[in-house]
Amino acid sequence: MTTHKAPASNSVTLEISGMNCAGCASKVERALNQAGIVQQATVNLALETAEIHTQEQTPVQALIAIVEKAGFGAKQREEDIRKARLERERAEAEDQRVERRTLYLLIVSAVLSFPLVAPMIGMIAGRDWHLPGLVQLLLATPVQVFVGARFYKGAFNALRHGSANMDVLVALGTSSAFGYSLYKVLQPGVLSGSHLYFEASAVILTLILFGKYLEHRAKRSTTAAVRALAAMRPDMAHRVDGDTVVDVDISELRLGDTILVKPGERIATDGVVTAGDSAVDESMLTGESFPVSKHEGETVTGGTINGSGALYIKTTALGEETRLAQIIRLVEGAQASKAPVQKLVDKVASIFVPTIVLIAAATFAAWIYLNGDINAAVGAAVAVLVIACPCALGLATPTALVAGTGAAARAGILIRDIEALERAYKVDTVVLDKTGTLTIGRPTLANIQAFDRNNERLLFIAATLQQQSEHPLAGALLRAAEEQNIRLGKAQAVKAVPGQGLTAELAGQQIAIGNKALMDQLGLSSLMAEGLIKTYESAGQTAVSVAVGGKIVGVLGFADAPRDTAAEALAELKQRGIKTVMLTGDAELAAQAVASQIGVDDVRARVQPEGKNAVVDQLKAQGHTVAMVGDGINDAPALAAADLGIAMGSGTDVAMEAAGITLMRSDPTMIADALDVSKATLRKIRQNLFWAFIYNVIGIPLAALGMLSPIIAGAAMAMSSVSVVTNAALLRGWKPTRK
């Protein structure tokens, strides 16, 4: 069953600096979780963030102090939209500056290291020559000092705070190789380059720096989706003040203000069109490739792009309450959370570096004891230290999550619950609510039959009772009454009977409108009504009876057309071997008529709202892994009860909160896409963990046995991180099977 933790009373996001590997992330998380003021903390290495929940209001500085005491930097993420944008731009510029500096340092390091490795290349060509030891020292020293500085600094900070990270391994390994070689060079009579490891220390540092450079670029690419979403927030808006239009900062807008959106501009915030006609590009939010027509009375979303017409919009949400802000929070929350499989990785990472240091020491001692060759002992120990890669382990899961959820967001699929990824992999049954999911959700009054032939009077009675109802059928009646210019009355003692209909008093008479269950409950029946109901339901319509003064006086038939893509969506699920079940409160005949049009495998009719989760529980009890798809408040219990809840984005906030995945378009073909991207992300996580573990499982024993040179070990260590991050970045290219 899907479970959602109760929200903490206080939530803070910190940006963490100084983390280099999974051990670092694990140390920060452990320090926060062991603090008495923290309820739960989750640290993400790929995003370099910490999501912290506290039971009571806690000063941010106290949380920052905990992180700093652990040896890392921290600052609170900026929440103000304008300041957040400036901070993001500053961070982006700093990222690019660091990247350029790393590239320049890498080039210098490679130039100095090449002469050191050239003799090895010459040996392959059959030429045996060596650089003099002093020349090797002069070439290797700048690399050891300037490239190694970042690793020495990281190692010192880690050890000073009682932990060990990847920097400790690199610093130990390269310093051992460099220090031993320096000792040999300073010995009298040692003038040749024989048995020196200057090339090992220099080339290892160069390769690891190269890996860091590639890793940094790949990590930035995986977070591109959230950066693109955040960049959609406009800074300014054209506010209409009387007869004038004033340019104001978006923070100055208030609910109910009217703004002008000119052709080609981004819409400043959520609102309702009060005047104008245009087509709006919503592709970044919904994945919909075609612009959507917007007219008076229709809603628009902040961040989307206006087409060729001017629009006047009344604001309905601002700042962090806008749909775009909610989407960004959902995506960031998913990316910052942890998949269950990460718990194993965290346990391994917490003991990884100390274990490797012990293995390296044991390797050195074993070589000295077995053959007394200090050169071989140093080479094997250094190789063990540098091939170990906690960085790859730490990046394996978060980078795949960031890339996968980002690709999904671009396609209009929001993954809110990371555990949903693992459950999506096993889904074999999809349960779909009919109204609003498989059908358009906007019923029309298709038939009206008053037994006294006064259809207008029947419509007046039915629509009058439904004036305060939010049921889709109520909307159909009110629209029909408006089209016929029927002036409605006022009913008293209106009482809703969930899943059945309404009762009320109108002009001194008792009125009831509802399905057969309501009429049976009231002890009312009519052969004429039963005949009409059967006729309407056979045509796929929802039929309801109207009773006045204890007598059924007419029947109404409502049609809700299936969505254009419903049949295609169900066919795609069936192609994937997934069983489909449709839930509806309609009668059996009406439900079967719709099911036959769209190709549902199983139909559950006359299901009351509170009975939907019972159907889900029943299917789960039969051994099925169930995904529930819905869009209404009454779908929320079933969405939460299912193994995987999928909410249609056109639905209610309650449904979206209960679901692990939200589809930003009311297109049922996206259900298969949501399952596909979830499975693709989980596959990528498993691939990454395989590669991260396999490098160490194979590499460390080979290094200990002396079968890997330190240089090869350094290359393998660098490339393990690069391969993991690059493999995750491939997910950015994921696209739905159709657009």
Buried (B, 14 or more C-beta within 10 A) or exposed (E): EBEEEEEBEBEBBBBBEBBBBBBBBBBBBBBBBEBEBBBBBBBBBBBBBBBBBBEEEBEBEEBBEBBBEBBBBBEEBBEEBBEBBEBBEEEEEEBEEEEEEBBEBBEBBBEBBBBBBEBEEEEEEEEEEBBEBEBBBEBBBBBBEBBBEBBBEBBBBBBEBEBBBBBBBBBBBBBBBBBBBBEBBEEEEBEBBEBBBBBBBBBBBBBBBBBBBBBBBBBBBBBBBBEEBBBBBBEBBBBBEEEEBEEBEBEEBEEEBBBBBEEEBBBBBBBBBBBBBBBBBBBBBBBBEEBBEBEEEEEBBBBBBBBEBBBBBBBBBBBEEBBBBBBBEBBBBBBBBBBEBBEEBBEBBBEBBEEBBEBBBEBBEBBBEEEEBBBBBBBBBBBBBBBBBBBBBBBBBBBBBBBBBBBBBBBBBBBBBBBBBBBBBEBBBBBBBBBBBBBBBEBBBBBBBBBEEEBEBBBBBBBBBBBEBEBBBBBBBBBBBEEEEBEBEEBEEBEBBEBBBBBBBBEEEBBBBBBBBBBEBBEBEBEEBBEBBEBBBEBBBBBBBBBBEEEBBBBBBBBBBBBEBBBBBBBBBBEEEBBBBBBBBBBEBBBBBBBEBBBBBBBBBBBEBEBBBBBBBEBBEEEBBBBBBBBBBBBBBBBBBBBBBBBBBBBBEBBBBBBBBBBBBBBBBBBBBBBBBBBBBBBBBBBBBBBBBEBBEEBBBBBBBBEBBBBBBBBBBBBBBBBBBBBBBBBBEBBBEEE
